[in-house]
């Protein structure tokens, strides 16, 4: 029996960066070389980020909502707690800022390097 495919959880904390976050999600959507779940911790954004996340297609996105008091560390903690409830032993987590530029083969190369050097 073949082992189930592992999941890559990408954790992205955000606050009031709708356009930046949208650009990041676009970069992730074109790669998706694996079973990908994007966990966005939206810490009380008031700039339309929540609506954008709900309407964004082509990715499995799970939103963890904060009230604006999480800041970076609290958002990472909330996201990791969410992932911990869902992740299996073989799954992986990538913590990502939403303002990075991702080459179109970034996830494939990252997963290959992880497989080569577990």
C-alpha positions in Angstrom: 0.0 0.0 0.0 1.4 3.4 -1.0 2.0 6.0 1.7 -0.4 9.0 1.5 1.1 12.1 0.0 2.4 14.5 2.6 1.0 18.0 2.9 3.0 21.2 2.8 1.4 23.8 5.0 2.5 27.3 4.2 1.9 29.7 7.1 1.6 33.4 6.3 0.9 35.9 9.0 -0.7 39.1 7.6 -2.2 42.5 8.7 -3.5 45.1 6.3 -1.4 44.1 3.3 -4.1 43.0 0.9 -2.3 43.7 -2.3 1.0 42.3 -1.0 -0.8 39.1 0.3 -2.7 38.7 -3.0 0.6 38.9 -4.9 2.1 36.2 -2.6 -0.8 33.9 -3.1 -0.6 34.4 -6.9 3.0 33.3 -6.7 2.1 30.2 -4.7 -0.8 29.3 -7.0 1.4 28.9 -10.1 3.7 26.4 -8.4 1.6 24.0 -6.3 3.8 21.0 -7.0 2.4 19.1 -4.0 -0.5 18.8 -1.7 -0.5 22.4 -0.6 -2.5 24.1 2.2 -2.0 27.8 2.8 -2.8 28.9 6.3 -3.1 32.7 6.5 -3.3 34.3 9.9 -5.2 37.6 9.3 -4.7 39.6 12.4 -7.6 41.9 12.3 -7.0 43.5 8.8 -9.4 46.3 7.9 -8.2 46.8 4.3 -10.2 44.0 2.5 -7.7 41.3 3.2 -10.4 39.0 4.7 -12.7 39.4 1.6 -9.8 38.8 -0.7 -8.8 35.6 1.1 -12.4 34.3 1.0 -12.7 34.9 -2.8 -9.2 33.8 -3.8 -9.4 30.7 -6.0 -7.0 27.9 -7.0 -5.4 27.3 -3.6 -6.6 25.6 -0.5 -6.6 28.5 1.9 -7.5 28.2 5.6 -7.8 31.5 7.5 -7.1 31.9 11.1 -8.6 35.2 12.3 -7.0 37.5 15.0 -8.3 40.7 16.5 -5.2 42.9 15.7 -3.4 42.0 19.0 -1.4 39.0 17.8 1.5 40.8 16.1 4.1 38.6 14.4 4.8 36.2 17.3 1.2 35.7 18.2 0.2 35.2 14.6 2.9 32.5 14.1 1.8 30.8 17.3 -1.9 30.8 16.3 -1.0 29.5 12.8 1.2 26.7 14.2 -1.5 25.7 16.6 -4.0 25.5 13.7 -1.5 23.4 11.7 -0.6 21.2 14.6 -4.3 20.1 14.9 -4.3 19.1 11.2 -0.8 17.9 10.3 0.4 14.4 10.1 3.8 13.0 10.9 5.1 13.3 7.3 3.7 16.8 6.7 5.9 19.9 6.4 5.5 23.6 7.4 7.0 26.6 5.6 6.7 29.9 7.4 6.6 32.7 4.8 6.5 36.5 4.8 4.0 37.7 2.3 6.4 40.2 0.7 9.0 37.7 -0.6 9.5 37.0 -4.3 9.1 33.3 -5.1 10.7 31.9 -8.2 8.1 29.7 -10.0 10.0 26.5 -9.0 10.7 27.5 -5.4 8.4 24.9 -3.7 9.6 22.1 -6.0 13.2 22.9 -5.3 12.6 23.4 -1.6 10.8 20.0 -1.3 13.5 18.3 -3.3 16.2 19.7 -1.0 14.2 18.6 2.0 13.8 15.1 0.6 17.5 14.9 -0.1 18.5 16.1 3.3 15.7 15.2 5.8 
